[in-house]
Amino acid sequence: MRFATYEHRDQHHVAVVDEDGTLRPLSGVHSLTGLLTEAGSVPELLDAATRMLDAQPGPHVSEVRLLPPLQPPTVRDFVTFEEHVEGVRRSVDGAAGVPERWYAAPTFYFTNPYAMHGPHDDIPMPPGSSVLDFELEVAAVVGRAGRDLTPRQARDHIVGYTVFNDWTARDLQSAEMRVGLGPCKGKDTATTLGPYLVTADELEKYRDKDGFLRLGLTASVNGEVVGEDLLSNMSWTFEEMVAYASRGTVVRPGDVLGSGTCGNGGCLAELWGVRGRQDPAPLKPGDTVTLSVEGIGSVSNTVVPGADPVPVPIARRRTRERP
């Protein structure tokens, strides 16, 4: 099944999406995250959705504003494409190659769950940034809570997948990461999810012999293709990522785990690193980014002017007095 959350006539609804784009609202469901919490596994979710379908079909997807399919309680963004690491590292900090530590485990950071945007929402420029970039990813969504899972166990905890655009202010990111703590305001303004949550069973036909989902990925800016890759070029499976995320802690229904940006033009910074110049140019207001993932769908967002940064003073040099 494909699930959508949408706004129509000032009301929010959760629906199943038919093949022709007709929305079939779920009676009494106000949050897909809430439904996942109640259902848990894919079979239970499919059964619950079938029972809750309204008798009458709703509007077509073209007649509504699609919202992010869910509001995740947490968002972990991984970095699992070697080609992306190599290109962006050269672009952001001037270093060559891939850090040896990257190969040891599927590294991730937590990003802002309050900055979710829908598949066709406008995206504001981050305050203080003039070097905006997109990042083409796929996200797995947790459907059932678990702790210290094995990869085999983790497969039953993944309820579905969605397209994930990790918008990044490269100038802010480059400055912030010199502190050594990780991304901050460079990643804080916007993340796109959508257009739907596609349940895991729908994508099993794409799984290869090594457990990876062989989905075609395409990124376009203003109608021009700038990147193409396969999701199966990930160095870890989603099951391995969920298992690692659950180590020593809990993953819960609605948690989102991004694959990390794909290679071969999955973001502009990778191309800048490879080419040694900002070609294509950083995104600016008026640019439209379209990301497409085989078996899931497309998101298309237009960049618009953002707010001016609120001034914050630089650090005060302290005397280091002691009590």
N, C-alpha and C positions, 0 to 999 in steps of 0.2 A: 504494500500500500504506500501511497504518498500522502503525507499530511501537510496541511497549510494552516497558518494563522493569518487572518485578514481583517481589514476594517471595511465595513459597508454601512452606509447611512448612520455614521457615528457610533456604530456598534462593533465590538470585537467578537470574532467567531473562530472556532477551530473546526476544520473540515477535512474530509477525505477528498482527494482530487481524482476525478475520473480521467480516463485516457484522453477525452476530448476537452479537458480543462474545466468541466463543470464541477463546481464545489458542492459537496454534500455535507452540510453542517452536522456536527455531533451534538445531540440534545443534552443540555445540562453541563457541557464541558466548557470551561472558561480559560483553561490553561493546558497546553500540551505537556508542559513539565509536570503539572498535577496529574494528568492522565497517565504519564509514564510511571510516576510514583505508585499509583494504584495498580497498574498492570504488571510492570516488571519485565517479563520476557516478551519476545516477538509474538509467539502464539497467543499469549494472554492479551496483548495489545490489539492484535487483529480481531480476536473474539470480542473484546470490549467495544471496539469501534464499530463492528458489524451490528452489535446490539443497540448502539446509541445513534445510528444514522437516522436523521429526520425522514419522515415519510415523503416530503417534497424536496426536490433538488433545489439548491441555492443558485446564486448567480455564477457567471463564468469568470474565470480568473482575470480576464481582460476588463471586467467591470468593477473591480475592487482594488484597494490598496493592499498588496501583500506585505505583511509584517515579517520580522524574523520568525521562523517556525516555532521557536521556543525562546524563553528567557532563561539562560543557563545560570545555575547558582555559582559555578566556577568555569573558567576557561583556561585550559592548559594548551599552550602552543609549542609544539615540538619542532625539531629541525632534523629531518630524516633524509634529505636529498643531498648527497655528497657534492653534486655539481653546483647546487645553489650555494653551499657553504664556501666552496672554492672561489666562486665569482664575487659574492658579496663581501667576503673577507678582504679581497683585493681592493674592492671599491670603497669600503667603509674605513678600514684602518691601514690599507696599503700593504698588508702581509700576503705572502704567497702560500699556496697549498692549503691543506686541511689540518687543523690541530690534531695531534695523535690522540688526545683525550676524547675527541668526538667519536671515535670508533668504539669506545668502551661501553657506552650506554646511550639510550635515546633521550638526549637532553631536552628540557622544556623550561618555559617560564610561565608564570601566571599573568594573564592580561585582564583587562577591565570588563567585567560582565555587565556593567551599566552602559556600555557604549555600543550596544548592538543596533545595527541598522538593517532595514529590510532590503529585499533584492533589487528594488528600483528607487530607493530613497536617494536624495541628494546627500553628498558627503562634504562637510565643511573643511576648509583648509585648517590644519591644526594651528592654534595661535602661535605666532612667532616663527613659523616655518615657511620656507620658499622652495623646499625640495621634497615634494610629496611623491610617494611611490605606492603601487599596489603590490599584493602578493597572492598568487594563485595557489590555493590549498583545498583539501577536502577534510572535513571534520567527521569524526565518529562521535556518536552520542550514546552515553551510558543509559541503560534502561533499568538496571538492577544494582543495588548496593553490593559492594564486595570489598574485601581487604586481603592483602597478601595473596593475590590471585596468581595462578600459573597462566601462561598464554592459552593453554587449552581451556581452562575455566573461563578466561576472559571473553572468549568468543560468545558465550551465552549471556554476557553482560552488555554486549553492544547491541543496541536496539535499531540503529539506523545511521544514515550518513546525510550530510548536507554540504553545499558549496560554502567555502570560507575565504573571505578576502581580508587579509591582515594589513590594513592600510598603515603606512609607515612614513613618518617625517624623518627622512634620512639625515638632514642636517642636525636635528635635535638628537637623534639616536647616536650619531657619531660623536657628538660632544659629551653626552651623558655617559656613554660606555667607557670613557677614559677613567671614570671613577672606579670601575671594576665591579659594579653591582648589577648591571644588566639594564634592559630597556626601561624607560620611565615615560616621560611625556611624548617621546618619539613614537609610542604605540598606543597612546591613551585616548585618542579622539574618536576613533571609529573602527568597527569590525562589521563586515557584512556577512549575514547568514541567509541561506535560501537556495532556490526559491521554496523548496519543500524539505521535509524530513522523509527520506526514502528508506523504508524498512530494510533490514539487512538481508532478508530472504530474497528481495528483488534483485540484489547485486551478486548473488552466489554464482550465477552463470558466468560472471567475469573473473572468478577466482582462478589463478593459475596453480600449477602443481606445487609451488613453493609457498602457497598461502596468500599471495598478494593479489589485490584487485587490479586487473589490467584495464583501466579506464583511460580513455583519451582525454587530454586536458588542453584547452586553448585559451589564450589571452589576447584580447584585441584592445587597441586604443583608438578611438574615433573611427572604428570600422576597419582598421589595419591590423592584421595579425602580427603580434610581436613575439609570441611564445607558444610552443607546442611541446608536450611531453606525455609520458605515460605514468599513471599513479603507481604502477608496479616497479618503477625505478626507485621507490623508497628502499632504504636500507634496513628498516624494521617494519613488521606488519603492525596493523592496528591492535591486534591481540597482544603483541609484545609491548606496545606502548601502554595499553591499559594495565597490563600486569605490572609494568615498571611504575606507573602512576599510583598504583594501589599498594606499593611496597611500604609497609610501616604506617599506612594510613587508610582512609576509606574513599572510594569513589561512589558517588550517589547518582540517582536518577536525574537526568538533565545535564550532567556534567558534559562539557564539550572538550574534545581533544583534537587539535588541529594537526594535520600531517606535517606541517612545515611547508615552505614554498618549493614548488617543483623546479626542475632545472630547465635549461634551454629557453630562457626568456620568461620564466615564471614571475619575474619582477624586473623592473628597469635597472636596479642596482647591479644585478648579476651581469647584465649586458654592458653596463658602464665599466665594470671590472675587467671584462673580457676585451672590450674595445679601447679602454684607456681614455675614454671621454664620455660625457653625458649625452649619449646618442642611443635611443630617443631622449628628448628633453624631459626634465621632471614634469609631473602633472601640474596643471594650472586650472583655475576656474574656467569652466566651459568644456573641459575634456571629459569624455565618457569612456569608462572602462567596462568591458564586457568579458566575463569569465564563464567558460562553459566546461561542464564535466559530463562525459558520456554516462548515461543511465541515471543521472540526477537532474540536470537542467542547467539553466544559465541565470546569472545575476548581472545587472547592468546599472551602473551608478554614475551620475554626473557630479563632478567636483564643482563646488560653489565657494564664494568667499566665506571666510570664517571670522571669528571674533578677534579683536586685538588682544594681545597678551596683557593680563593684569600685572602691573609691575611688582616685583619682589626684590628686596635688596640683596646684594651679594653678601657672602659670609663676613661676619665681624671678627676681626682678629682679637682673640681673648687673651687675658693675662695668665690664665690657668691657675688662678688662686685656689687654695685649698682651705676647707673649713678648719 
